[in-house]
Amino acid sequence: MPRDAIHIRKLTSDDLAAVTRIDEKITGQERKDLWAKRLDAYEGIRPPWACLVAEYDGRVVGFVFGWTSGWEFGIRGEVGWIDIIGVDPVYRGKGIGRALLEAFIENAQERRGIEQIFTLVDPDDAEINQFFASLGFTPGKMKHMQKRIVP
Ligand SMILES: CC(C)(COP(=O)(O)OP(=O)(O)OC[C@H]1O[C@@H](n2cnc3c(N)ncnc32)[C@H](O)[C@@H]1OP(=O)(O)O)[C@@H](O)C(=O)NCCC(=O)NCCS
């Protein structure tokens, strides 16, 4: 697929059905209510440039959801975060995930002067690890901590 066939644009509330459809293909779960709530919440608190969709042939085939932090988690300086990325399985391996991340990174740099992008990945998920590695991500120093609060 030529890269110019991929169009990256900001997410709008009209993308709910497409995002839900792609999420369902990835997770096997139909979660329209969850995504409706999520998109509503994102509208108020996330910079619009940080939530993007990829179109191919006028069809939404991927999305990335990101945000920025100021001093959260003890990190000094503003950092860009990627929390969800998803590409329709039919359209994978064509540069869509890369195009989404590159657009997010360009926005973060140009609009906020951000110098670092963080994400969390499941160490057992080879696909997502290799994807981020291909885009130049390397393991960072932050430590993930958790506590189980039910027996
Ligand atoms: C990971 C994912 C976003 C990749 O999307 P994609 O459009 O297929 O990725 P691209 O075609 O842009 O590939 C970009 C790079 O990642 C690498 N890559 C992508 N998928 C890969 C895989 N399964 N295994 C190894 N490398 C992979 C490619 O080789 C490519 O490297 P290159 O540009 O240096 O050649 C997609 O597979 C996906 O949505 N997976 C499910 C993600 C998920 O579980 N999300 C929820 C939690 S965040």
The ligand as an SDF file (V2000), in Angstrom:
LIG
                    3D

 48 50  0  0  0  0  0  0  0  0999 V2000
    0.7610   -3.7600   16.5100 C   0  0  0  0  0  0  0  0  0  0  0  0
   -0.1090   -3.1810   15.3770 C   0  0  0  0  0  0  0  0  0  0  0  0
   -0.6340   -1.8040   15.8190 C   0  0  0  0  0  0  0  0  0  0  0  0
    0.7640   -3.0270   14.1390 C   0  0  0  0  0  0  0  0  0  0  0  0
    0.0130   -2.3710   13.1270 O   0  0  0  0  0  0  0  0  0  0  0  0
    0.4450   -2.4810   11.5830 P   0  0  0  0  0  0  0  0  0  0  0  0
   -0.3130   -1.4680   10.8200 O   0  0  0  0  0  0  0  0  0  0  0  0
    0.3480   -3.8870   11.1360 O   0  0  0  0  0  0  0  0  0  0  0  0
    1.9930   -2.0620   11.6920 O   0  0  0  0  0  0  0  0  0  0  0  0
    2.9040   -1.4990   10.5130 P   0  0  0  0  0  0  0  0  0  0  0  0
    2.5590   -2.1990    9.2400 O   0  0  0  0  0  0  0  0  0  0  0  0
    2.8340   -0.0250   10.5000 O   0  0  0  0  0  0  0  0  0  0  0  0
    4.3320   -1.9620   10.9910 O   0  0  0  0  0  0  0  0  0  0  0  0
    5.2440   -1.0560   11.5830 C   0  0  0  0  0  0  0  0  0  0  0  0
    6.4720   -1.8120   12.0050 C   0  0  0  0  0  0  0  0  0  0  0  0
    6.1360   -2.7330   13.0650 O   0  0  0  0  0  0  0  0  0  0  0  0
    6.5460   -4.0580   12.7230 C   0  0  0  0  0  0  0  0  0  0  0  0
    5.4860   -4.9860   13.0720 N   0  0  0  0  0  0  0  0  0  0  0  0
    4.1620   -4.7860   12.9570 C   0  0  0  0  0  0  0  0  0  0  0  0
    3.4930   -5.8980   13.3310 N   0  0  0  0  0  0  0  0  0  0  0  0
    4.4360   -6.8130   13.6670 C   0  0  0  0  0  0  0  0  0  0  0  0
    4.3580   -8.1640   14.1240 C   0  0  0  0  0  0  0  0  0  0  0  0
    3.1890   -8.7940   14.2890 N   0  0  0  0  0  0  0  0  0  0  0  0
    5.5080   -8.7990   14.3650 N   0  0  0  0  0  0  0  0  0  0  0  0
    6.7030   -8.1850   14.1940 C   0  0  0  0  0  0  0  0  0  0  0  0
    6.8390   -6.8980   13.7520 N   0  0  0  0  0  0  0  0  0  0  0  0
    5.7110   -6.2350   13.5010 C   0  0  0  0  0  0  0  0  0  0  0  0
    6.6630   -4.0520   11.2030 C   0  0  0  0  0  0  0  0  0  0  0  0
    7.6280   -4.9860   10.7840 O   0  0  0  0  0  0  0  0  0  0  0  0
    7.0340   -2.6400   10.8540 C   0  0  0  0  0  0  0  0  0  0  0  0
    8.4280   -2.4620   10.8560 O   0  0  0  0  0  0  0  0  0  0  0  0
    9.1220   -1.6030    9.6830 P   0  0  0  0  0  0  0  0  0  0  0  0
    8.2710   -0.3570    9.4850 O   0  0  0  0  0  0  0  0  0  0  0  0
   10.4620   -1.3260   10.2480 O   0  0  0  0  0  0  0  0  0  0  0  0
    9.0880   -2.4870    8.4950 O   0  0  0  0  0  0  0  0  0  0  0  0
   -1.3000   -4.1390   15.0200 C   0  0  0  0  0  0  0  0  0  0  0  0
   -0.7780   -5.4070   14.7630 O   0  0  0  0  0  0  0  0  0  0  0  0
   -2.3390   -4.2380   16.1050 C   0  0  0  0  0  0  0  0  0  0  0  0
   -3.3070   -3.4580   16.1310 O   0  0  0  0  0  0  0  0  0  0  0  0
   -2.1750   -5.1990   17.0030 N   0  0  0  0  0  0  0  0  0  0  0  0
   -3.0800   -5.3220   18.1600 C   0  0  0  0  0  0  0  0  0  0  0  0
   -2.6650   -4.2440   19.1340 C   0  0  0  0  0  0  0  0  0  0  0  0
   -3.2910   -4.3710   20.4730 C   0  0  0  0  0  0  0  0  0  0  0  0
   -3.3740   -5.4310   21.0570 O   0  0  0  0  0  0  0  0  0  0  0  0
   -3.7010   -3.1790   20.9820 N   0  0  0  0  0  0  0  0  0  0  0  0
   -4.2620   -3.0790   22.2980 C   0  0  0  0  0  0  0  0  0  0  0  0
   -3.2040   -2.7050   23.3440 C   0  0  0  0  0  0  0  0  0  0  0  0
   -2.2430   -1.2730   22.9400 S   0  0  0  0  0  0  0  0  0  0  0  0
  1  2  1  0
  2  3  1  0
  2  4  1  0
  2 36  1  0
  4  5  1  0
  5  6  1  0
  6  7  2  0
  6  8  1  0
  6  9  1  0
  9 10  1  0
 10 11  2  0
 10 12  1  0
 10 13  1  0
 13 14  1  0
 14 15  1  0
 15 16  1  0
 15 30  1  0
 16 17  1  0
 17 18  1  0
 17 28  1  0
 18 19  1  0
 18 27  1  0
 19 20  2  0
 20 21  1  0
 21 22  1  0
 21 27  2  0
 22 23  1  0
 22 24  2  0
 24 25  1  0
 25 26  2  0
 26 27  1  0
 28 29  1  0
 28 30  1  0
 30 31  1  0
 31 32  1  0
 32 33  2  0
 32 34  1  0
 32 35  1  0
 36 37  1  0
 36 38  1  0
 38 39  2  0
 38 40  1  0
 40 41  1  0
 41 42  1  0
 42 43  1  0
 43 44  2  0
 43 45  1  0
 45 46  1  0
 46 47  1  0
 47 48  1  0
M  END
$$$$
